[in-house]
């Protein structure tokens, strides 16, 4: 039997963690004050950046899905404030996030089966593989 887990992560909890532990994240030069937003079917990651003489919030919108039991993120939008930018300018955000999350899943023998993003909340369903005792 494989235990089934349902994990819920709130936007407020993630943003509080980002605020309380700023030194735990390797932010690219020029970026500060990271935040996340969870909307219907998307996760948006943003940070403050000064562009020329104006401060702006750079954001990357990601659509999560499951691929072979792991998290996959597709970049759907990149913007500087209200100005849309080419999605190729995402700066590796999707790869960085999936790398960190999928490494933790693999380390703990967890396989994702479902992910749902609603306003303010991410809910993931997963199964846990028993650890090999040998």
LINFENVEN-V380243 format. One record per residue. RES is the residue in one small letter. PSI is psi in whole degrees, 0 to 359 (NA if undefined). OMEGA is omega in whole degrees, 0 to 359 (none if undefined). NEAR is the number of other C-alpha atoms within 12 Angstrom. Layout:
# LINFENVEN-V380243
{{RES,PSI,OMEGA,NEAR} {RES,PSI,OMEGA,NEAR}}
This chain:
# LINFENVEN-V380243
{{x,136,178,7} {x,122,179,13} {x,142,177,14} {x,133,179,18} {x,143,168,19} {x,119,184,20} {x,128,177,20} {x,132,179,22} {x,125,181,26} {x,150,175,23} {x,318,181,26} {x,318,180,19} {x,318,179,19} {x,314,181,24} {x,325,176,25} {x,317,179,17} {x,316,179,20} {x,322,179,24} {x,317,184,19} {x,339,185,14} {x,57,184,14} {x,334,183,18} {x,351,181,13} {x,357,185,11} {x,132,177,20} {x,87,180,17} {x,137,175,22} {x,152,180,16} {x,137,177,12} {x,351,179,18} {x,144,180,24} {x,167,175,24} {x,62,179,30} {x,147,178,33} {x,158,171,30} {x,154,173,34} {x,135,177,30} {x,123,178,32} {x,185,182,22} {x,100,178,20} {x,7,181,24} {x,158,172,30} {x,132,177,40} {x,126,179,40} {x,132,182,40} {x,162,176,32} {x,155,179,31} {x,140,178,25} {x,142,176,24} {x,121,176,18} {x,115,187,15} {x,249,181,9} {x,358,185,7} {x,135,172,11} {x,145,181,17} {x,164,175,22} {x,114,176,28} {x,135,180,34} {x,149,177,37} {x,123,178,39} {x,133,185,34} {x,139,175,34} {x,113,182,28} {x,147,171,32} {x,170,181,28} {x,134,176,22} {x,114,180,17} {x,42,177,14} {x,8,181,24} {x,162,178,30} {x,135,172,35} {x,142,181,27} {x,127,177,32} {x,128,178,28} {x,123,180,31} {x,341,180,26} {x,142,173,30} {x,137,180,30} {x,159,172,28} {x,103,188,28} {x,232,179,21} {x,355,184,12} {x,115,177,15} {x,145,178,19} {x,162,176,20} {x,141,181,17} {x,342,178,21} {x,348,180,17} {x,25,183,20} {x,348,175,28} {x,22,177,24} {x,14,182,21} {x,313,182,34} {x,315,180,33} {x,319,180,19} {x,311,181,21} {x,314,180,27} {x,324,178,26} {x,312,180,19} {x,311,183,18} {x,313,182,22} {x,330,175,26} {x,318,178,18} {x,320,178,17} {x,313,181,22} {x,316,180,23} {x,327,183,15} {x,14,179,18} {x,42,181,21} {x,133,178,30} {x,124,179,32} {x,141,175,33} {x,340,181,23} {x,145,173,26} {x,136,181,32} {x,132,177,29} {x,123,176,28} {x,172,182,23} {x,116,175,20} {x,1,187,24} {x,139,169,27} {x,132,178,32} {x,123,180,28} {x,138,175,29} {x,135,185,26} {x,162,172,28} {x,150,180,24} {x,125,177,22} {x,137,177,21} {x,143,178,15} {x,139,176,12} {x,123,184,7} {x,0,181,5} {x,NA,none,4}}
